[in-house]
């Protein structure tokens, strides 16, 4: 498709697609905090609890990247 291999398209979708989805989830958490009138501490707790999964997913990618770089 347009001169790209399936592997290149999958890698592009994984990096940019998942990143865009994660940014959208941060926007959803922000909207939830704003609409619920949670205040500063409540917004902090929402971002901490709901954003912790996003941080774990990003950390998993970084750990895999560094471990593969060390092994080669």
C-alpha distances in whole Angstrom, upper triangle without the diagonal:
4,5,6,7,8,11,10,9,12,14,13,14,17,19,18,18,21,23,22,24,27,28,28,30,32,32,33,36,37,38,39,42,42,43,45,47,47,49,48,49,47,44,44,45,42,39,41,41,37,36,37,34,31,33,33,29,29,32,30,27,29,32,29,28,31,32,29,30,34,33,31
4,6,9,11,13,11,10,14,15,14,15,18,19,18,19,22,23,23,24,27,28,28,31,33,33,34,37,38,38,40,42,43,43,46,48,48,49,48,49,48,44,44,45,42,40,42,42,38,36,38,35,32,34,34,31,30,33,31,28,30,32,30,28,32,33,30,30,34,34,32
4,7,10,12,10,10,14,15,14,16,19,19,19,20,23,24,24,26,28,29,30,32,34,34,36,38,39,40,42,44,45,46,48,50,49,50,49,50,49,46,46,46,44,41,42,42,39,37,38,36,33,34,34,31,30,32,31,27,29,31,28,27,30,31,28,28,32,31,29
4,7,8,6,7,10,11,10,12,15,16,16,17,19,21,21,23,25,26,27,29,31,32,33,35,37,37,39,41,42,43,45,47,47,48,46,47,46,43,42,43,40,38,39,39,36,34,35,32,29,31,31,27,26,28,27,24,25,28,25,23,27,28,24,25,29,28,26
4,5,5,6,9,10,11,12,14,16,17,17,19,21,22,23,25,27,28,29,31,32,34,36,37,38,40,42,43,44,46,48,47,48,47,47,46,43,43,43,40,38,39,38,36,34,34,31,29,30,30,26,25,28,26,22,25,26,23,22,25,26,23,24,27,26,24
4,5,5,6,9,10,11,12,14,15,15,17,19,20,21,23,25,26,27,29,31,31,33,35,36,37,40,41,42,43,45,45,46,45,45,44,41,41,41,38,36,37,36,33,31,32,29,27,28,27,24,24,26,24,21,23,25,22,21,25,25,22,24,27,26,24
4,5,5,6,9,10,10,12,14,15,16,18,19,20,22,24,25,26,28,30,31,32,34,35,37,39,40,41,43,45,44,45,44,44,42,39,39,39,36,34,35,34,31,29,30,27,25,26,25,21,21,23,21,18,20,21,18,17,21,21,18,20,23,22,21
4,5,5,6,9,10,11,12,13,15,16,18,19,21,22,24,25,27,28,30,31,33,34,36,37,39,40,42,43,43,44,42,43,41,38,38,38,36,33,34,34,31,29,29,27,24,25,25,21,20,23,21,18,20,22,19,17,21,22,19,20,23,23,21
4,5,5,6,9,10,11,11,13,15,16,17,19,21,21,23,25,26,27,29,31,32,33,35,36,37,39,41,41,42,41,41,40,37,36,37,34,32,33,33,29,28,28,26,23,25,25,21,20,23,21,18,21,23,20,19,23,24,21,22,26,26,24
4,5,5,6,9,10,10,11,14,15,15,17,19,20,21,24,25,26,28,29,30,32,34,35,36,38,40,39,40,39,39,38,35,34,35,32,30,30,30,27,25,26,23,20,22,22,18,18,20,18,15,18,20,17,17,21,21,19,21,24,24,23
4,5,5,6,8,9,10,12,14,15,16,18,20,21,22,24,25,27,29,30,31,33,35,36,37,39,38,39,38,38,37,34,33,33,31,28,29,29,26,24,24,22,19,20,20,16,15,18,16,13,15,17,15,14,17,18,16,17,21,21,20
4,5,5,6,7,9,10,12,13,15,16,18,19,21,22,24,25,27,28,30,31,33,34,36,37,37,38,36,37,36,32,32,33,30,27,29,29,26,23,24,22,19,20,21,17,16,19,18,15,17,19,17,16,19,21,19,20,24,24,23
4,6,6,5,7,9,10,11,13,15,15,17,19,20,21,23,25,26,27,29,30,31,33,35,34,36,35,35,34,31,30,31,28,26,27,27,23,22,23,20,17,19,20,16,15,19,17,15,17,20,18,17,21,22,21,22,25,26,25
4,6,5,6,8,10,10,12,14,15,16,18,20,21,22,24,25,26,28,30,31,32,34,33,34,33,33,32,29,29,29,26,24,24,24,21,19,20,17,15,16,16,12,12,15,14,11,14,16,14,14,18,19,18,19,22,23,23
4,6,6,6,9,10,11,12,14,16,17,19,20,21,23,25,26,27,29,30,32,33,32,33,32,32,31,28,27,28,25,22,23,24,21,18,19,17,14,15,16,12,11,14,13,10,12,15,14,13,16,18,17,18,21,22,22
4,6,5,6,9,10,10,12,14,15,17,18,20,21,23,24,26,27,28,30,32,31,32,31,31,30,27,27,27,25,22,24,24,21,19,20,18,15,16,17,14,13,16,16,13,15,18,17,16,20,22,21,21,25,26,25
4,5,5,6,9,10,11,12,14,15,17,19,20,21,23,25,26,27,29,30,30,31,30,31,29,26,26,27,24,21,23,23,20,18,19,17,14,16,17,14,13,17,17,14,17,20,19,18,22,23,22,23,27,28,27
4,5,5,6,9,10,10,12,14,15,16,18,20,21,23,24,25,27,29,28,29,28,28,27,24,23,24,21,19,20,20,16,15,16,13,10,13,14,10,10,14,13,11,14,17,16,16,19,21,21,22,25,26,26
4,5,5,6,9,10,11,13,14,15,17,19,20,21,23,24,26,27,26,27,26,26,25,22,22,22,20,17,19,19,16,14,15,13,10,12,13,11,9,13,14,12,13,17,17,16,19,21,21,22,25,26,26
4,5,5,6,9,10,11,12,14,15,17,18,20,21,22,24,26,25,26,25,26,25,22,22,23,20,17,20,20,17,15,17,15,12,14,16,14,13,16,17,15,17,20,20,20,23,25,25,25,28,30,30
4,5,5,6,9,10,10,12,14,15,16,19,20,21,22,24,24,25,25,25,23,20,21,21,18,16,18,18,14,13,15,13,10,13,15,12,12,16,16,15,18,20,20,20,23,25,25,26,29,30,31
4,5,5,6,9,10,11,13,14,15,17,19,20,21,23,22,23,22,22,21,18,18,18,15,13,15,15,11,9,12,10,7,10,12,10,10,13,14,13,15,18,19,19,21,23,24,25,27,29,30
4,5,5,6,9,10,11,12,14,15,17,18,20,21,21,21,20,21,20,17,17,18,15,13,15,16,13,11,13,13,9,12,14,13,12,15,17,16,17,20,21,21,23,26,26,27,29,31,32
4,5,5,6,9,10,10,12,14,15,16,18,20,20,21,21,22,20,16,18,18,15,13,16,16,13,12,15,14,11,14,16,15,15,18,19,19,20,23,24,24,26,29,29,30,32,34,35
4,5,5,6,9,10,10,12,14,15,16,18,18,19,19,19,17,14,15,15,12,10,13,13,9,8,12,11,9,12,14,13,13,17,18,18,20,22,23,23,26,28,28,30,32,33,34
4,5,5,6,9,10,11,12,14,15,17,16,17,16,17,15,12,12,13,10,8,11,12,9,7,11,11,9,11,14,14,13,16,18,18,19,22,23,24,26,28,29,30,32,34,35
4,5,5,6,9,10,10,12,14,15,15,16,16,18,16,12,14,15,12,10,14,15,12,11,15,15,13,15,18,17,17,20,22,22,23,26,27,27,29,31,32,33,35,37,38
4,5,5,6,9,10,10,12,14,14,16,16,17,15,12,14,14,11,10,14,13,10,11,14,14,13,16,18,17,18,21,22,22,24,27,28,28,30,32,33,34,36,38,39
4,5,5,6,9,10,11,12,11,13,13,14,11,8,10,11,7,7,10,10,7,8,12,12,11,14,16,16,17,20,21,22,23,25,27,28,30,31,33,34,36,37,39
4,5,5,6,9,10,11,10,11,11,13,11,8,10,11,9,8,12,13,11,10,14,15,14,16,19,19,19,22,24,24,25,27,29,29,31,33,35,35,37,39,41
4,5,5,6,8,10,11,12,13,15,13,10,13,14,11,11,15,15,13,13,17,18,17,19,22,22,22,25,26,27,28,30,32,32,34,36,37,38,40,42,43
4,5,5,6,8,9,11,13,14,10,9,12,12,8,10,13,13,11,12,16,17,16,19,21,21,22,24,26,27,28,30,32,33,35,36,38,39,41,42,44
4,6,5,6,5,8,9,10,7,5,9,9,7,9,12,12,11,12,15,17,17,19,21,22,22,24,27,28,29,30,32,33,35,36,38,39,41,43,44
4,6,5,7,8,10,12,10,8,12,13,11,12,15,16,15,16,19,20,20,21,24,25,25,27,29,30,31,33,35,36,37,39,41,41,43,45,47
4,5,8,10,13,14,12,11,14,15,12,14,17,17,16,17,21,22,21,24,26,26,27,29,31,32,33,35,37,38,39,41,43,44,46,47,49
4,5,9,12,12,9,9,13,13,11,13,16,16,15,17,20,21,21,23,26,26,27,29,31,32,34,35,37,38,40,41,43,44,46,48,49
4,6,9,11,8,9,12,13,12,14,17,17,17,18,21,23,23,24,27,28,29,30,33,34,34,36,38,39,40,42,44,45,47,49,50
4,7,7,5,6,9,9,9,11,13,14,14,16,18,20,21,22,24,26,26,28,30,32,32,34,36,37,38,40,42,43,44,46,48
4,6,5,6,9,10,10,12,14,15,16,17,19,22,22,23,25,27,27,28,31,32,33,34,37,37,38,40,42,43,44,47,48
4,6,5,6,9,10,11,12,14,15,16,18,21,20,20,23,25,25,26,29,30,30,32,34,35,35,38,40,40,41,44,46
4,5,5,6,9,10,10,12,14,15,16,19,20,20,22,24,24,25,28,29,29,31,33,34,35,37,39,40,40,43,45
4,5,5,6,9,10,10,12,13,15,18,18,19,21,23,24,25,27,29,29,31,33,34,35,37,39,40,41,43,45
4,5,5,6,8,10,10,11,13,16,16,17,19,21,21,23,25,26,27,28,31,32,33,34,36,37,39,41,43
4,5,5,6,9,10,10,12,15,15,15,17,19,19,20,23,25,25,26,29,30,30,32,34,35,36,38,40
4,6,5,6,8,9,10,13,14,15,17,19,20,20,23,25,25,26,28,30,30,32,34,35,36,38,40
4,5,5,6,7,10,12,13,14,16,17,18,20,22,23,24,25,28,29,30,31,33,35,36,38,40
4,6,5,5,8,10,10,11,13,15,15,17,19,20,21,23,25,26,27,29,31,31,33,35,37
4,6,5,6,9,10,10,12,14,15,15,18,20,20,21,24,25,25,27,29,30,31,33,35
4,6,6,8,10,10,12,14,15,16,18,20,21,22,24,25,26,27,30,31,32,34,36
4,6,6,8,10,11,12,14,15,17,19,20,21,23,24,26,27,29,30,32,33,35
4,5,5,6,9,10,11,12,14,16,17,18,20,21,23,24,26,27,29,31,32
4,5,5,6,9,10,10,12,14,15,16,18,20,21,22,24,26,27,28,31
4,5,5,6,9,10,11,13,14,15,17,19,20,21,23,24,26,27,29
4,5,5,6,9,10,11,13,14,16,17,19,20,21,23,25,26,28
4,5,5,6,9,10,11,12,14,15,16,18,20,21,22,24,26
4,5,5,6,9,10,10,12,14,15,16,18,20,21,22,25
4,5,5,7,9,10,11,13,15,16,17,19,20,22,23
4,5,5,6,9,10,11,13,14,16,17,19,20,22
4,5,5,6,9,10,11,12,14,15,16,18,20
4,5,5,6,9,10,11,12,14,15,17,19
4,5,5,6,9,10,11,12,14,16,17
4,5,5,6,9,10,11,12,14,16
4,5,5,6,8,10,11,12,15
4,6,5,6,8,10,11,13
4,6,5,6,9,10,11
4,5,5,6,9,10
4,5,5,6,9
4,6,5,6
4,6,6
4,6
4
